[in-house]
Amino acid sequence: MESIGYEYLRAQLGLSSFPVVHPARIRPVSRVLDAPDELQVPKLVAPKTAHLLDHLLFALKYEGVDLQILAEALPKIPGGDLIARLRESPTGAYIRKACYLWEWFAGTDLIDMPAIAGPYEPLFDPEMYVTGELRRNRKWRINFNGIGSGQYCPTVRLTPAIKDGIAGDIIGRTKEFLNSLGPKNADRALSWAYLSETDSSFAIERETPNQSKTETFVALLQQAHEKLPLSEDYLSDLQSATITNPFEKAASFRHVQNWLRGGGLRGASSVTYVPPSPELLSELMPAFMDMANGLPRQIDPIIAASVASFGFVFLHPFMDANGRLSRFLFHHALCQSDRLEKGLLLPVSVAMKRQEAEYLKALQSFSVPARKLWKVIWVDEDRFDFNFNGADSIYRFWDATSCVEFGFQMAEQALDVDLRQETEFLARFDRIASALNDEFDVRSNDQHLLIISALQNGGKISNNRRKKLADRVPDEAFDFVERLAKDELVDQQRDD
């Protein structure tokens, strides 16, 4: 099983970059084949030598742009080797890309270079990647079109799932659906969405918000529609608003090391994730915020929202409330795109709470390999020594593909499952309420309790509820509501 390209570079150079998800390997095939778990390459197409540059150019041509690996590998290749190869092919697209990236990552210029020719080439193939605004490099005739910058640039591969998500126009369908309800029912559905989004976002953190916290977080979600760019002050204000412990309220990004614990384990084994050091964080957060502020108007809003949400939580810029803020940023990106009208909301956290295992899997696509690069020594009680054995590029350049796929899944479910189910529930409620009003004179509050109880309990009103309302509600009304609720639930099962 002979690995070539990026995986070869990782192994030969002992790089700290994450394992290649889709490694290239020499196989007895007649052409390059994109198999489920590897890129199968015939021997005639594979690099002819063990030279690092041969494998790097092969990778750029057949495997795309892996900035994590390139950032570590290119400075280890002598600049003279690249110039020699460039002289052989001064118009070659892949050697020009390699030279452009070498100067970027080595932090110095190549010298004694020949005249460069050839058409301008995009760094990221738009057929393979989600791309951003073009920034032209005249020296190498390369157009940087990443969704970030040289300081911070996630990548998103255009997988079939992501292509389908873009084509599905979830934001457009959400607006159409809510408009179809009419103003009154749309307002009711959105009131439910704001409250449920808040409850679910806290529930993911294993917390039940009190009324004050709920009202504050709902207000923050509504504030996401305001044209407020991300900044350290703005994010710090948001963080302070989401927590009540005065000792955890932040005035700025953290200046100490943070870490996450879980699993009930003790000592170093309890540490499940270590975000970047405060020194590196101070470099990355301005670049992250620049990216997050620009993306919503450049690319699909769900992609922008996913990259901002997961990118934020991987950086973990505060000591507390990072998870809640990351989910807020999903909404912030959707609102800043101008595609989601003021007041509209997709309750993605409701879907995330229901799909917690998949949410954890998306988070672990980054957190697990990143944790392996930290040597953690337990000192005593809640004190640890942290030593990072990787490169900064781990946090600067990460593959956001699986996180974006998850973001599309949750947005789709928020619309087609959660909003639609709640709307159908409201319609069932209204039908029962209307029929009940025609037959009985029952207080509106009591009516609400009866119908909700019956619809949420398989058409049955509990004996306890009957006893509490017995002096205000006739027995016939209890039976009437139960009969209608059971009919509604039968119709629901038939439709499902």
C-alpha positions as CSV (number, residue, x, y, z in Angstrom):
1,M,0.0,0.0,0.0
2,E,2.2,2.8,-1.3
3,S,1.1,6.3,-0.4
4,I,2.0,9.2,-2.6
5,G,1.3,12.9,-2.8
6,Y,0.2,14.6,0.5
7,E,0.3,11.5,2.6
8,Y,3.8,10.8,1.4
9,L,4.9,14.3,2.4
10,R,3.3,13.9,5.9
11,A,5.1,10.6,6.5
12,Q,8.5,11.6,5.0
13,L,8.7,15.0,6.8
14,G,7.0,13.9,10.0
15,L,4.4,16.7,9.7
16,S,2.0,17.5,12.4
17,S,-0.8,18.2,10.0
18,F,-4.0,16.1,10.2
19,P,-4.1,12.7,8.4
20,V,-5.2,13.0,4.8
21,V,-8.9,12.1,4.6
22,H,-8.6,10.8,1.0
23,P,-5.0,9.7,0.6
24,A,-3.5,9.0,-2.9
25,R,-2.1,5.5,-3.3
26,I,-0.6,3.5,-6.2
27,R,-3.0,0.9,-7.3
28,P,-3.3,-1.6,-10.3
29,V,-5.7,0.7,-12.2
30,S,-5.5,2.2,-15.7
31,R,-6.5,5.7,-14.7
32,V,-6.9,7.9,-11.6
33,L,-10.0,6.7,-9.7
34,D,-11.8,8.5,-6.9
35,A,-12.6,5.6,-4.6
36,P,-14.6,6.0,-1.4
37,D,-11.6,6.0,1.0
38,E,-8.7,6.8,-1.3
39,L,-7.5,8.2,-4.6
40,Q,-6.3,5.3,-6.7
41,V,-3.5,6.2,-9.0
42,P,-1.8,4.0,-11.7
43,K,1.9,3.7,-11.5
44,L,2.5,5.5,-14.7
45,V,0.8,8.7,-13.3
46,A,2.4,8.6,-9.9
47,P,5.5,10.6,-9.1
48,K,8.6,9.1,-10.8
49,T,11.0,9.8,-8.0
50,A,11.0,10.1,-4.2
51,H,11.8,13.8,-4.5
52,L,9.5,15.8,-2.2
53,L,8.8,18.4,-4.9
54,D,7.6,15.7,-7.3
55,H,5.0,14.5,-4.7
56,L,4.0,18.1,-3.9
57,L,3.3,18.9,-7.6
58,F,1.5,15.7,-8.0
59,A,-0.7,16.5,-5.0
60,L,-1.5,20.0,-6.3
61,K,-2.6,18.6,-9.6
62,Y,-4.6,15.6,-8.4
63,E,-5.5,16.1,-4.8
64,G,-6.2,19.8,-4.6
65,V,-4.9,22.4,-2.1
66,D,-4.2,21.1,1.5
67,L,-2.9,24.3,3.2
68,Q,-2.2,22.5,6.4
69,I,0.3,20.2,4.8
70,L,1.6,22.8,2.3
71,A,2.3,25.3,5.1
72,E,4.6,22.8,6.9
73,A,6.1,21.0,3.9
74,L,7.0,23.8,1.5
75,P,9.5,25.6,3.8
76,K,11.4,22.3,4.1
77,I,11.9,22.2,0.3
78,P,15.0,24.2,-0.8
79,G,13.9,27.3,-2.9
80,G,16.5,26.4,-5.5
81,D,14.7,23.1,-6.2
82,L,11.5,25.1,-7.1
83,I,13.5,27.6,-9.3
84,A,15.1,24.7,-11.2
85,R,11.8,23.1,-11.8
86,L,10.3,26.5,-12.8
87,R,13.0,27.1,-15.4
88,E,12.0,23.8,-17.0
89,S,8.3,25.0,-17.2
90,P,7.9,28.8,-16.6
91,T,4.3,28.7,-17.7
92,G,3.4,25.6,-15.6
93,A,0.3,26.2,-13.4
94,Y,1.3,23.8,-10.6
95,I,4.9,24.9,-10.2
96,R,3.8,28.5,-10.2
97,K,1.3,27.7,-7.4
98,A,4.1,25.9,-5.5
99,C,6.4,28.9,-5.8
100,Y,3.6,31.3,-4.8
101,L,2.8,29.2,-1.7
102,W,6.5,28.7,-0.9
103,E,7.0,32.5,-0.6
104,W,3.8,32.7,1.5
105,F,4.8,30.1,4.0
106,A,8.6,30.6,4.0
107,G,8.1,34.3,4.5
108,T,10.8,35.2,2.0
109,D,11.2,35.7,-1.8
110,L,12.6,33.2,-4.2
111,I,15.6,34.6,-6.2
112,D,17.2,34.1,-9.5
113,M,13.8,33.3,-11.1
114,P,13.1,33.2,-14.8
115,A,10.4,35.3,-16.6
116,I,7.0,34.0,-15.6
117,A,4.4,33.5,-18.3
118,G,1.0,31.7,-18.7
119,P,-2.6,32.7,-17.9
120,Y,-3.7,33.6,-14.4
121,E,-4.6,30.5,-12.5
122,P,-6.9,30.3,-9.4
123,L,-5.2,28.8,-6.4
124,F,-8.4,26.8,-5.6
125,D,-10.2,25.1,-8.5
126,P,-13.8,26.5,-8.4
127,E,-15.0,23.0,-9.6
128,M,-13.5,21.4,-6.4
129,Y,-13.8,24.1,-3.7
130,V,-16.1,26.8,-2.4
131,T,-14.2,30.0,-3.4
132,G,-14.1,33.6,-2.2
133,E,-13.1,36.9,-3.6
134,L,-10.3,37.0,-6.1
135,R,-7.0,38.6,-5.1
136,R,-4.5,38.8,-7.9
137,N,-0.8,38.1,-7.5
138,R,1.0,39.5,-10.6
139,K,4.4,38.0,-9.8
140,W,3.2,34.4,-10.1
141,R,0.1,35.0,-12.1
142,I,-2.0,33.3,-9.4
143,N,-5.4,34.4,-8.2
144,F,-5.9,33.8,-4.5
145,N,-9.5,32.8,-4.2
146,G,-9.7,31.2,-0.7
147,I,-12.6,32.0,1.6
148,G,-10.2,33.5,4.1
149,S,-6.7,35.0,4.0
150,G,-3.1,34.1,4.4
151,Q,-3.5,34.3,8.2
152,Y,-6.7,32.2,8.4
153,C,-8.2,30.2,5.6
154,P,-10.6,27.2,6.1
155,T,-11.3,25.2,3.0
156,V,-14.6,23.7,1.9
157,R,-14.6,21.0,-0.8
158,L,-17.6,20.9,-3.1
159,T,-18.9,17.4,-2.2
160,P,-22.2,16.1,-3.7
161,A,-23.9,16.9,-0.3
162,I,-22.7,20.5,-0.4
163,K,-23.6,21.0,-4.0
164,D,-27.1,19.6,-3.2
165,G,-27.3,22.0,-0.2
166,I,-26.5,25.0,-2.4
167,A,-29.0,24.0,-5.0
168,G,-31.6,23.4,-2.4
169,D,-31.8,27.2,-1.5
170,I,-32.9,26.6,2.1
171,I,-33.1,30.3,2.8
172,G,-35.3,31.0,-0.1
173,R,-37.6,28.0,0.8
174,T,-37.8,29.2,4.4
175,K,-39.0,32.6,3.3
176,E,-41.6,31.1,1.0
177,F,-42.8,28.7,3.7
178,L,-43.3,31.4,6.3
179,N,-44.9,33.8,3.8
180,S,-47.4,31.0,2.9
181,L,-48.6,30.9,6.6
182,G,-49.8,34.4,6.6
183,P,-48.7,37.1,9.1
184,K,-50.5,35.7,12.2
185,N,-49.4,32.1,11.9
186,A,-45.9,33.1,10.8
187,D,-45.5,35.2,14.0
188,R,-46.7,32.3,16.1
189,A,-44.2,29.9,14.4
190,L,-41.4,32.3,14.8
191,S,-42.2,33.0,18.5
192,W,-41.9,29.2,19.0
193,A,-38.7,29.2,17.0
194,Y,-37.0,31.9,19.0
195,L,-37.9,30.2,22.3
196,S,-37.1,26.7,21.2
197,E,-33.8,27.8,19.6
198,T,-32.8,29.4,23.0
199,D,-33.8,26.3,25.1
200,S,-32.0,23.9,22.7
201,S,-28.8,26.0,22.6
202,F,-28.6,25.9,26.4
203,A,-29.7,22.3,26.5
204,I,-26.7,21.3,24.3
205,E,-24.6,22.8,27.1
206,R,-26.6,20.7,29.7
207,E,-28.2,23.9,31.1
208,T,-31.8,25.0,31.6
209,P,-32.0,28.8,31.3
210,N,-34.2,30.7,33.7
211,Q,-36.6,33.3,32.4
212,S,-34.0,36.1,32.5
213,K,-31.5,34.1,30.5
214,T,-34.1,33.1,28.0
215,E,-35.3,36.6,27.4
216,T,-31.7,37.8,27.0
217,F,-30.8,35.1,24.5
218,V,-34.0,35.7,22.5
219,A,-33.1,39.4,22.4
220,L,-29.6,38.5,21.1
221,L,-31.0,36.3,18.4
222,Q,-33.2,39.2,17.3
223,Q,-30.2,41.5,17.4
224,A,-28.4,39.2,14.9
225,H,-30.3,41.0,12.1
226,E,-28.7,44.3,13.0
227,K,-25.7,45.3,10.7
228,L,-23.1,44.9,13.4
229,P,-19.8,43.4,12.3
230,L,-17.9,41.1,14.5
231,S,-15.3,42.8,16.7
232,E,-13.6,42.0,20.0
233,D,-15.9,44.5,21.8
234,Y,-19.0,43.2,20.2
235,L,-18.3,39.5,20.9
236,S,-17.2,40.3,24.4
237,D,-20.5,42.1,25.0
238,L,-22.4,39.1,23.6
239,Q,-20.4,36.7,25.9
240,S,-21.2,38.8,28.9
241,A,-24.9,38.9,28.0
242,T,-25.2,35.1,27.8
243,I,-23.9,34.3,31.3
244,T,-24.9,35.4,34.8
245,N,-21.7,34.6,36.7
246,P,-19.9,38.0,37.1
247,F,-16.5,36.3,37.4
248,E,-16.9,34.7,33.9
249,K,-18.0,37.9,32.0
250,A,-15.3,38.8,29.5
251,A,-14.1,42.3,28.5
252,S,-11.8,40.9,25.9
253,F,-10.6,37.6,24.3
254,R,-8.9,35.3,26.8
255,H,-5.3,35.8,27.8
256,V,-4.8,32.4,29.4
257,Q,-4.9,28.8,28.1
258,N,-8.3,27.2,27.9
259,W,-9.3,23.6,27.6
260,L,-12.3,21.3,27.5
261,R,-12.9,18.3,29.7
262,G,-15.4,15.4,29.5
263,G,-16.1,11.8,29.9
264,G,-15.8,11.7,33.7
265,L,-12.1,10.9,33.5
266,R,-9.4,12.3,35.8
267,G,-6.1,13.9,35.1
268,A,-4.7,14.6,31.6
269,S,-7.0,12.0,30.1
270,S,-10.0,14.2,31.0
271,V,-8.9,16.9,28.6
272,T,-10.8,16.4,25.3
273,Y,-9.7,19.6,23.4
274,V,-7.1,22.3,23.7
275,P,-7.7,25.5,21.6
276,P,-4.8,27.7,20.4
277,S,-2.6,29.4,22.9
278,P,-3.6,33.0,23.8
279,E,-0.6,34.2,21.9
280,L,-1.7,32.5,18.7
281,L,-5.3,33.4,19.4
282,S,-4.4,37.1,19.3
283,E,-3.2,36.6,15.8
284,L,-6.0,34.4,14.6
285,M,-9.1,36.2,15.9
286,P,-8.6,39.4,13.8
287,A,-8.2,37.2,10.7
288,F,-11.2,35.1,11.7
289,M,-13.4,38.1,12.2
290,D,-12.3,39.7,8.9
291,M,-13.3,36.4,7.2
292,A,-16.6,36.0,9.0
293,N,-17.6,39.6,8.3
294,G,-17.0,39.3,4.6
295,L,-18.2,35.8,3.8
296,P,-22.0,36.1,4.1
297,R,-22.2,38.2,1.0
298,Q,-19.6,36.2,-1.0
299,I,-20.8,32.6,-0.7
300,D,-23.9,30.6,0.2
301,P,-25.2,31.8,3.6
302,I,-25.4,28.3,5.1
303,I,-21.7,27.7,4.2
304,A,-20.7,31.1,5.7
305,A,-22.8,30.3,8.8
306,S,-21.2,26.9,9.3
307,V,-17.6,28.1,8.8
308,A,-18.1,31.0,11.2
309,S,-19.9,28.9,13.8
310,F,-17.4,26.0,13.9
311,G,-14.4,28.2,13.3
312,F,-15.3,30.3,16.4
313,V,-15.8,27.3,18.7
314,F,-12.5,25.7,17.5
315,L,-10.7,29.0,18.4
316,H,-12.5,29.2,21.8
317,P,-11.7,32.9,22.4
318,F,-13.5,33.0,25.8
319,M,-13.2,31.0,29.0
320,D,-17.0,30.3,29.0
321,A,-20.1,30.5,26.7
322,N,-18.1,29.7,23.5
323,G,-20.6,27.0,22.4
324,R,-23.7,29.3,22.7
325,L,-21.9,32.1,20.9
326,S,-20.9,29.7,18.1
327,R,-24.5,28.9,17.5
328,F,-25.4,32.5,17.7
329,L,-22.9,33.2,15.0
330,F,-24.7,30.7,12.7
331,H,-27.7,33.0,12.9
332,H,-25.5,36.2,12.6
333,A,-24.1,35.0,9.3
334,L,-27.5,34.1,7.9
335,C,-28.8,37.5,8.9
336,Q,-25.8,39.4,7.6
337,S,-26.2,37.8,4.2
338,D,-29.3,39.9,3.5
339,R,-31.0,36.8,2.4
340,L,-33.0,36.2,5.6
341,E,-35.5,39.0,6.2
342,K,-35.5,40.7,9.6
343,G,-37.3,38.6,12.2
344,L,-37.0,35.3,10.4
345,L,-35.1,32.5,12.1
346,L,-34.1,28.9,11.3
347,P,-34.1,27.0,14.6
348,V,-30.9,25.0,13.8
349,S,-30.0,24.4,17.5
350,V,-33.3,22.5,17.8
351,A,-32.1,20.2,15.1
352,M,-28.6,20.0,16.6
353,K,-30.0,19.0,20.0
354,R,-31.9,16.2,18.3
355,Q,-28.8,15.2,16.4
356,E,-26.3,15.6,19.2
357,A,-24.3,12.5,18.1
358,E,-23.8,14.0,14.6
359,Y,-23.0,17.4,16.1
360,L,-20.3,15.9,18.3
361,K,-18.9,14.0,15.3
362,A,-18.6,17.2,13.3
363,L,-16.9,18.9,16.2
364,Q,-14.5,15.9,16.7
365,S,-13.5,16.0,13.0
366,F,-11.2,18.8,14.2
367,S,-11.0,18.5,18.0
368,V,-9.7,14.9,18.1
369,P,-6.7,15.2,15.8
370,A,-5.9,18.6,17.3
371,R,-5.9,17.1,20.8
372,K,-3.3,14.5,19.8
373,L,-0.8,17.3,19.1
374,W,-0.9,18.5,22.7
375,K,1.1,17.0,25.5
376,V,-0.9,17.5,28.6
377,I,0.5,17.0,32.1
378,W,-1.7,17.0,35.1
379,V,-0.1,19.0,37.9
380,D,-2.8,18.9,40.7
381,E,-6.4,19.5,41.1
382,D,-7.4,21.8,38.2
383,R,-3.9,22.6,37.0
384,F,-2.2,21.3,33.9
385,D,0.9,21.9,31.8
386,F,0.2,22.3,28.1
387,N,2.8,21.7,25.4
388,F,1.9,22.0,21.8
389,N,3.8,19.7,19.5
390,G,2.2,20.9,16.2
391,A,2.4,23.8,13.8
392,D,0.3,27.0,14.0
393,S,-1.1,26.0,10.6
394,I,-3.3,23.4,12.3
395,Y,-5.5,26.2,13.6
396,R,-5.0,28.6,10.6
397,F,-5.9,26.2,7.8
398,W,-8.6,23.5,8.5
399,D,-10.9,21.5,6.3
400,A,-14.4,22.7,7.1
401,T,-16.1,20.3,4.7
402,S,-17.7,17.9,7.2
403,C,-18.9,20.9,9.3
404,V,-20.5,22.6,6.3
405,E,-22.2,19.3,5.4
406,F,-23.6,19.1,8.9
407,G,-24.7,22.8,8.7
408,F,-26.7,22.1,5.6
409,Q,-28.3,19.0,7.2
410,M,-29.3,21.0,10.3
411,A,-30.7,23.9,8.3
412,E,-32.7,21.5,6.2
413,Q,-34.1,19.8,9.3
414,A,-34.8,23.1,11.0
415,L,-37.1,24.0,8.0
416,D,-38.6,20.7,6.9
417,V,-38.9,19.0,10.3
418,D,-39.0,21.6,13.1
419,L,-40.7,24.6,11.5
420,R,-43.2,22.5,9.5
421,Q,-44.0,20.2,12.5
422,E,-44.6,23.2,14.7
423,T,-46.8,24.8,12.1
424,E,-48.8,21.6,11.7
425,F,-49.1,21.4,15.5
426,L,-50.5,24.9,15.6
427,A,-53.0,24.0,12.9
428,R,-54.2,21.0,14.8
429,F,-54.5,23.1,18.0
430,D,-56.5,25.7,16.1
431,R,-58.9,23.1,14.7
432,I,-59.6,21.6,18.1
433,A,-59.9,25.0,19.8
434,S,-62.5,26.1,17.2
435,A,-64.6,23.0,17.6
436,L,-64.3,23.2,21.4
437,N,-65.5,26.8,21.3
438,D,-68.5,25.8,19.3
439,E,-69.6,23.2,21.8
440,F,-68.5,24.4,25.2
441,D,-67.7,27.6,27.1
442,V,-64.2,27.0,28.5
443,R,-61.7,29.6,29.7
444,S,-59.0,30.3,27.2
445,N,-56.2,29.3,29.6
446,D,-57.9,26.0,30.5
447,Q,-58.7,25.4,26.9
448,H,-55.0,25.8,26.1
449,L,-53.9,23.4,28.8
450,L,-56.5,20.7,27.7
451,I,-55.5,20.8,24.0
452,I,-51.8,20.9,24.6
453,S,-52.0,18.1,27.1
454,A,-54.0,15.9,24.8
455,L,-51.9,16.5,21.7
456,Q,-48.6,15.8,23.6
457,N,-49.9,12.7,25.3
458,G,-51.3,10.6,22.5
459,G,-54.8,12.1,22.7
460,K,-55.1,11.4,26.5
461,I,-55.7,14.1,29.2
462,S,-54.1,12.9,32.5
463,N,-56.2,12.2,35.5
464,N,-54.3,14.7,37.4
465,R,-55.2,17.4,34.9
466,R,-58.8,16.3,35.0
467,K,-58.9,16.6,38.8
468,K,-57.3,20.1,38.8
469,L,-59.8,21.4,36.2
470,A,-62.9,19.4,37.3
471,D,-64.6,22.4,39.0
472,R,-64.3,24.5,35.8
473,V,-64.5,22.1,32.9
474,P,-67.5,19.7,32.2
475,D,-66.7,16.0,31.9
476,E,-68.1,16.1,28.4
477,A,-65.5,18.7,27.3
478,F,-62.6,16.5,28.5
479,D,-63.9,13.6,26.4
480,F,-64.6,15.9,23.5
481,V,-61.0,17.2,23.4
482,E,-59.6,13.7,23.7
483,R,-61.7,12.4,20.8
484,L,-60.6,15.3,18.6
485,A,-57.0,15.0,19.6
486,K,-56.9,11.3,18.8
487,D,-58.5,12.0,15.4
488,E,-55.8,14.6,14.7
489,L,-53.0,12.3,15.7
490,V,-54.4,9.5,13.5
491,D,-54.5,11.9,10.5
492,Q,-50.9,13.0,11.3
493,Q,-49.7,9.4,11.3
494,R,-51.5,8.8,8.0
495,D,-49.8,11.9,6.5
496,D,-46.4,10.8,7.8
